[in-house]
Amino acid sequence: MADTLVTPRADTTAARLPLLDVLRGAAILGTLMTNVWIFASPGSEWSVLQGGLSLPDPVADPSAATIAETAFRFLADGKFLSLLTMLFGVGLAIQYDSAARRGEPWPGRYPRRAAFLFLEGTVHFVLIFAWDVLMGYAVTALLVAWLLARSERVRRVAMLVAAGVHLTLVCLVTLGDAVTPDSPETPDPEAVRLYAHGSWAEQIGFRLDNALALRIEPVFTFGLLVFLFLLGVRLHRAGAFGPTAAGRRIRGRMAAWGLGLGLPLGIAAELGGPDFFVLGRYGIAPLVAVGYIGLIGWALDRFAVPGAAALGSVGRTALSCYVGQNLLCVLLCYGFGLGLAARFEGSGPWWVMGLWAAVSLVLVAGSRLWLRYFDRGPLEAVQHWALRPRR
């Protein structure tokens, strides 16, 4: 999704950072681990706002299916989205460094890139999936691009302010959920009918009619987006993704602190029930995402990790795979496609996890095959063509 090239030597062309490709591939497939439950639930996209996405309770029902679903959701929810957001910040920092090496002004042509990303996100939102991330990333990137041309002190203050505002909102929402009496919530019957039996055109009209509500997440998390973008910039400039001894030490510390602190806090929020969902997804998950970066980097530093090349292929075609996975799930789950969500409703979580595995395998195989013949993914090639300088 973003240019992730190593700073080249004067006598060479730019070479890729392999770790970034693997991390981006993990982030793409990891976000699907969360989104697949949306596609498979009655009411789909609208159920997220209506509280219709029922969460498993392993304490009340310690069955194998419930425990597996809880672990699957817990490992993914919010973590890989935060990871993807940090990697966007890394890509932005690399583009800034590349412009500086060429002696070009900054942000220069970057607002055009952000505008094109926003356009891509808008098309994705309208035609495919309501919970698009590209539109929020495009707006955040404009602010962070401006901050990259400021001093380190300004960026540090911006990070602290963004984190403070975001954590305040998360705490207020969590407090409100805790003091509000719980009430049973069911999916909107009309939304259930729409996604189970409605046409593609009807779903597009529904998203347009409810665009403000369906776009609330990037507004609520704007402070978090700014913080994670800038954190990605700091990690890149500290060498956290490089094949150096210093980079390996940083990755080790990230794994120790992110997982050692984030996982216990996340488990506590998970066991706390729905009242702590917002705290877990938007407050604790970013800390675990830092640990994921460290853990994946630590493993690649020491072992020949099976599947690393496959994740790297997905990472090199990240934009195409992100849109492609949502399109596949739409065609498989919604009524105008195969309608699997309605067919398997109430049959347990195993088919949903199987759906994730099947779509992931298609993305891995498709990206590896595509990269045998082309340097970029299909949507990446369109973006490159649209944004290349013209005479």
Buried (B, 14 or more C-beta within 10 A) or exposed (E): BBBBBBEEEEEEEBEBBBBBBBBBBBBBBBBBBBBBBBBBBBBBBBBBBEBBBBBBEBEEEEEEEBEBBBEBBBBBBBBBBBBBBBBBBBBBBBBBBBBBEEEEEBBBEBBEBBEBBBBBBBEBBBBBBBBBBBBBBBBBBBBBBBBBEEEEEEBEEBBEEBBEBBBEBBEEBBEEBEEEEEEEEEBBEEBBBBBBEBEBEBBBBBBEEBEEEBBEBBEBBBBBBBBBBBBBBBBBEEBBBBBEEEBBEBBBBBBBBBBEBBBEBBEEBBEBBEBBBBBBBBBBBBBBBBBBBBBBBBBBBEEEEEEBBBBBBBBBBBBBBBBBBBBBBBBBBBBBBEBBBBEBEEEEBEBBBEBBEEBBEBBBEBBBEBBEEEEBBBBBBBBEEEBEEEE
